[in-house]
Amino acid sequence: MDIRDYARDIILIIILVIATFVLVTRLWFDSTIALGATLMMLSLGGLLLSQSIRIRSLERSIQVRDKAIRVNLEEISANMVQKYDASAARLDNVVNEFGKRIYR
């Protein structure tokens, strides 16, 4: 995990926590409520960050699988072309043999 990828999310979480703390202390002047609301916003921000990390890791794994599937399809396509060419060559040989036998 690279911190630079998630710097924007972390900054937004910090702003969310500070704004919650300031808002609650201004409205109720109770430190317990302000601390509870701040921790609640911090856990919500952490949850959102955690989900963002999971989504990005899923995107990476999907890209890796997509690349692997494409490589496999290309290999299968190349093998099918080789088999088709070999079958066509065998069929040409059989037709030539029949042609030689008929004209003898």
ABEGO torsion letter per residue (X at the ends): XBAAAAAAAAAAAAAAAAAAAAAAAAAAGBAAAAAAAAAAAAAAAAAAAAAAAAAAAAAAAAAAAAAAAAAAAAAAAAAAAAAAAAAAAAAAAAAAAAAAAAAX
